[in-house]
Amino acid sequence: MFVVLLRYLKPLEEIDRLAPEHFRFLQRYFDSGIFILAGRQVPRVGGVIIAAGITAQELDAIVREDPFCREGAATYRILEFLPGKYDTRLESLVRRGSPALYGAGASVAIAARDVGRLETARQEIAGHGRPERSGTVIVVPADLIGSPL
């Protein structure tokens, strides 16, 4: 799942001029199911988009289609996150947005530094006994990540 933070670089008059095309861009990706929430920041210095169900590389390509980006009217910062706690009313969005974490049959590696947190992480990834959310958990010592075995 992703949070996309937009920060305006041009005056609001230019943002307003580009807004109709920006709204069509947003609607295209709401219709495709990739964008799930979007809105202005307060104060009006940029915007926020919540996206799910794609890779960071795919989202980067999508963001480049936005007229705000194309016209140099805004910068974008893409933050990827894996929801760990959420209201149960959002479970279908969380599962769609984090298939590697919540999808059935997924394999996940944990870089383990804090042994005390391993069991909690393993239970979360293994789905707390719920088969529709279960997967395989592989624990890898953190000092081996990026090192030849």
Residue, then its C-alpha position, 0 to 999 in steps of 0.5 A: m500500500f502506498v501514500v503519495l504526497l504531492r507538494y505544489l511548486k507553482p502558484l495556485e492559479e497554475i494548479d487550478r488551471l491544471a486541476p480538471e485534467h488532474f481530476r480526470f487522471l485521478q478518476r482513471y485510476f479510481d476506476s481501475g481500483i488502484f487509487i482508493l483515496a485522494g484529497r488536498q492537504v490543509p493548508r493547500v500546499g499539495g495533495v495526498i493519494i492512497a494507492a494499493g494493489i500495484t508495485a512501487q515501479e508501476l505507481d512511479a510510472i502512473v504518477r508521471e502521467d499526472p499533469f501536475c507532474r508533467e507540467g512541473a507543477a508538483t513534486y511527488r513523494i511515494l511512501e510504501f507501507l505494510p499496514g500492521k493494525y487497521d480497523t476491520r472495516l478496512e480489511s479488504l483494502v489492506r489485503r488488496g494493498s499488501p498481497a505479499l503480507y496478507g495473501a494466502g500462500a505468500s512467502v515472506a522473509i523477516a530480517a530478524r534483529d530483535v528476537g523478541r519481536l519475531e514471534t509477533a511478526r511471524q503470527e501476523i504474517a502467518g495470519h493468526g490461524r486464519p487460512e485465508r491470510s496464511g502464508t510461509v514465514i522465513v526468518v533470516p538473521a539481519d546480519l545475513i541480509g546483503s551478505p554472501l551466504 
